[in-house]
Amino acid sequence: MIEVSQKCIGCGKCVPVCPFAAIQMMEKKAVINEACTLCGACVQICPVEAINIVREESVLKDFSNYKGVWVFVELSEPEDKASAHRAAPAGKPQAEAVIEGARKIKPVTFELLSAGRKLADELGQELCAVVLTDKNRAYEKELGALDADKMYLVENPEFFEYNTDIFSTAITALVNRHKPAVMLYPATIQGRDLAPRVAAALYVGLTADCTGLAIKDGLLLQSRPAFGGNIMADILSPNSRPQMATVRPNVMKISDPVYGKTAVLLREEIKIDKTLRRVKVLERKITREPGALKISDAKIVVSGGRGMKTKEKFKTLEELARLLGGMVGASRAAVDLGFKEKTRQVGQSGTTVSPSIYLAFGISGAVQHIVGMKSSDVIVAINKDPGASIFNVATYGIVGDAHEILPKLIEALKRKG
Ligand SMILES: Cc1cc2nc3c(=O)[nH]c(=O)nc-3n(C[C@H](O)[C@H](O)[C@H](O)COP(=O)(O)OP(=O)(O)OC[C@H]3O[C@@H](n4cnc5c(N)ncnc54)[C@H](O)[C@@H]3O)c2cc1C
């Protein structure tokens, strides 16, 4: 709330500094209207300190009954029925074959569980996976192998595919019932749709696209790039529960699974009204070739940047990638120059990758690029500038001309056969 006190002398200095034209002079007194955004420009200019922003003191609430770290389990969408039917193995009932061929736990869930385990241990609380599905397919075994203590399961035919209204209603109800301290979602199309809806329903905060998670003084410390990636922001949500974050695929490392360990299965009943479903999926079209590898799944990525100079020279990377059995990636500069298509851009506004080997040719190592590849197992950087930032994250660095090194590398690999 903003107030103008009796101290106002009607000098009018506040009127021109207001970027929202929210101040008028009436009877020699400043009057602020509803266009005010509380930006504070008028407070600073006022020579007699007559304008004050009165902020409500946030009341310290007791959150001691909120416990546990929850991970939303993302399942693959049901496959196109026509192709699934064609693929049904001989002797299997068609309907069952369709179900079995679909709804797998997506790898990003395992990444979140691995990160969530560390948070839960730090808090001394349980790690719980939340599964909304039309049919349980012993998910508790896979989730238990990644050290989930419990699996909350809601089975309902309405969960046969993702739907914003249906899923957010169920998650909101579960959260209100069990009160987790932390809830993590994948920053996928599904997670990015679901998490804000749940946050709005629960009236809690949400930190999107986190690249780091930790516990600080009992609170979830959420790190993410801010201001176009020029700084890393550390965000805490002390005044609401659960503390919610989305995390991009390929950012967190998956821990080694311990097979044989099963999460305790807790079946939950949630009343789902069919009329909640406002969107009906009529047709699903897969735009990429079925079975084609995505750069996010590649085990070896050979990336190039502006230092590759031309589209022709950039193409040499294709040969190296072919010899190594990998895929070609690119910096945003290389994409902007038309060297490679946008789907291959690695980084903050592209794809996050986490291959076994990441090779970077002529890439400077801007923070927006680094956030998209830093969790690769081995990073090899080739740059002619010894001071290039990419060397700060590289496992191996070669200072030299990419155009001299690349043909030699290709030659050596060809000789090896
Ligand atoms: C909001 C926002 C989002 C962004 N998102 C992304 C993103 O997703 N991904 C991304 O990559 N960038 C992103 N950027 C852009 C980023 O800031 C950098 O501009 C970009 O990564 C630079 O690409 P580069 O390293 O190829 O080019 P440059 O920074 O120009 O670096 C070229 C490098 O090549 C080296 N070099 C030149 N010639 C040779 C040679 N012959 N041999 C060896 N080395 C050579 C140079 O020494 C230099 O280090 C984003 C920026 C913003 C503001």
The ligand as a MOL file (V3000), in Angstrom:
LIG
                    3D

  0  0  0     0  0            999 V3000
M  V30 BEGIN CTAB
M  V30 COUNTS 53 58 0 0 0
M  V30 BEGIN ATOM
M  V30 1 C 18.7190 -15.0260 -22.7060 0
M  V30 2 C 19.8850 -15.6610 -23.4130 0
M  V30 3 C 19.8460 -17.0190 -23.6780 0
M  V30 4 C 20.9180 -17.6280 -24.3240 0
M  V30 5 N 20.8560 -18.9600 -24.5640 0
M  V30 6 C 21.9330 -19.5700 -25.1140 0
M  V30 7 C 21.9350 -20.9720 -25.3180 0
M  V30 8 O 20.9400 -21.6760 -25.0670 0
M  V30 9 N 23.0370 -21.5250 -25.8410 0
M  V30 10 C 24.1580 -20.8040 -26.1760 0
M  V30 11 O 25.1550 -21.3810 -26.6480 0
M  V30 12 N 24.1640 -19.4730 -26.0040 0
M  V30 13 C 23.0800 -18.8340 -25.5160 0
M  V30 14 N 23.0940 -17.4900 -25.3700 0
M  V30 15 C 24.1730 -16.7230 -26.0200 0
M  V30 16 C 25.4740 -16.6910 -25.2220 0
M  V30 17 O 25.4600 -15.6010 -24.3400 0
M  V30 18 C 26.6810 -16.5370 -26.1640 0
M  V30 19 O 26.5090 -15.3840 -26.9360 0
M  V30 20 C 26.8950 -17.7210 -27.0900 0
M  V30 21 O 26.9200 -18.9190 -26.3580 0
M  V30 22 C 28.2390 -17.5510 -27.7880 0
M  V30 23 O 28.4260 -18.5790 -28.7120 0
M  V30 24 P 29.8960 -18.9940 -29.1430 0
M  V30 25 O 30.6630 -19.4270 -27.9510 0
M  V30 26 O 29.7520 -19.9500 -30.2770 0
M  V30 27 O 30.4660 -17.6460 -29.7780 0
M  V30 28 P 31.5520 -16.6430 -29.2220 0
M  V30 29 O 31.2360 -16.1960 -27.8540 0
M  V30 30 O 31.7280 -15.6100 -30.2730 0
M  V30 31 O 32.8680 -17.5270 -29.1140 0
M  V30 32 C 33.5680 -18.0420 -30.2090 0
M  V30 33 C 34.7840 -18.7390 -29.6480 0
M  V30 34 O 35.4770 -19.3720 -30.6840 0
M  V30 35 C 36.8640 -19.2260 -30.4700 0
M  V30 36 N 37.5070 -19.3790 -31.7570 0
M  V30 37 C 37.4770 -18.5300 -32.8200 0
M  V30 38 N 38.1640 -19.0490 -33.8570 0
M  V30 39 C 38.6140 -20.2500 -33.4550 0
M  V30 40 C 39.3800 -21.2690 -34.0560 0
M  V30 41 N 39.7910 -21.1430 -35.3310 0
M  V30 42 N 39.6900 -22.3620 -33.3400 0
M  V30 43 C 39.2840 -22.5000 -32.0460 0
M  V30 44 N 38.5650 -21.5720 -31.4330 0
M  V30 45 C 38.2210 -20.4670 -32.1210 0
M  V30 46 C 37.0200 -17.8720 -29.8550 0
M  V30 47 O 38.2360 -17.7890 -29.1100 0
M  V30 48 C 35.7830 -17.7810 -28.9770 0
M  V30 49 O 36.0650 -18.2430 -27.6660 0
M  V30 50 C 22.0310 -16.8700 -24.7270 0
M  V30 51 C 22.0660 -15.4990 -24.4380 0
M  V30 52 C 21.0150 -14.9070 -23.8020 0
M  V30 53 C 21.0760 -13.4580 -23.4900 0
M  V30 END ATOM
M  V30 BEGIN BOND
M  V30 1 1 1 2
M  V30 2 1 2 3
M  V30 3 2 2 52
M  V30 4 2 3 4
M  V30 5 1 4 5
M  V30 6 1 4 50
M  V30 7 2 5 6
M  V30 8 1 6 7
M  V30 9 1 6 13
M  V30 10 2 7 8
M  V30 11 1 7 9
M  V30 12 1 9 10
M  V30 13 2 10 11
M  V30 14 1 10 12
M  V30 15 2 12 13
M  V30 16 1 13 14
M  V30 17 1 14 15
M  V30 18 1 14 50
M  V30 19 1 15 16
M  V30 20 1 16 17
M  V30 21 1 16 18
M  V30 22 1 18 19
M  V30 23 1 18 20
M  V30 24 1 20 21
M  V30 25 1 20 22
M  V30 26 1 22 23
M  V30 27 1 23 24
M  V30 28 2 24 25
M  V30 29 1 24 26
M  V30 30 1 24 27
M  V30 31 1 27 28
M  V30 32 2 28 29
M  V30 33 1 28 30
M  V30 34 1 28 31
M  V30 35 1 31 32
M  V30 36 1 32 33
M  V30 37 1 33 34
M  V30 38 1 33 48
M  V30 39 1 34 35
M  V30 40 1 35 36
M  V30 41 1 35 46
M  V30 42 1 36 37
M  V30 43 1 36 45
M  V30 44 2 37 38
M  V30 45 1 38 39
M  V30 46 1 39 40
M  V30 47 2 39 45
M  V30 48 1 40 41
M  V30 49 2 40 42
M  V30 50 1 42 43
M  V30 51 2 43 44
M  V30 52 1 44 45
M  V30 53 1 46 47
M  V30 54 1 46 48
M  V30 55 1 48 49
M  V30 56 2 50 51
M  V30 57 1 51 52
M  V30 58 1 52 53
M  V30 END BOND
M  V30 END CTAB
M  END
